[in-house]
Amino acid sequence: MKRKLTSTEKIRRYMAKAPYAKPKEIAAALDIPISTVYVSRNALKKNGKLPTAKPKARTQQQATPDLVNQPPHYTVGGIETITYLKAKLTPEEFRGYLKGNVLKYASRANHKDNPKQDIDKMVWYANALQEAA
C-alpha cells in the first residue's frame, strides 16, 4: 500500500517540475493553503532540498518590473504585502486600508514625477476595494 504524500513532498515534487512557480500557483494546483506553501518552501530552502533549475533568459518585458500590479519591493520575504495584510486584518480594517490607499494615490498624483503611475495605483486599489466590498 502506498503511503500518502505530505504537503511538503507534494510541493517539492511540483517545484521540481516548475521551480519558478509562484506560491499562489502552487497552492491552486495542489489544492492546499497558500500559507502551507510558504512554510514548506522556506523549510525546503533552509534544508537545501529546494529544486534548482537554470534561470530562464530575461526578456525585455521581464527586465521592466510592473510597478503598479506587482512591485518587486512588495514581495520581499516571500509573500506579497497585500496578501499578508488581508490575512492579518479584519475585513473592515482591510477595506479601510484599501480606501486609505485610494485617497493617498488620488491626492498626490499631480505632485510627483509620474502622475500616471499614481493614478494607475489608485485605480488598482479602487478595484481591490470594490472586490472586497
Secondary structure, 3 states (H helix, E strand, C coil): CCCCCCHHHHHHHHHHHCCCCCHHHHHHHHCCCHHHHHHHHHHHHHCCCCCCCCCCCCCHHHHCCCCCCCCHHHCCCCCCHHHHHHHHCCHHHHHHHHHHHHHHHHHHHHHCCCHHHHHHHHHHHHHHHHHHC
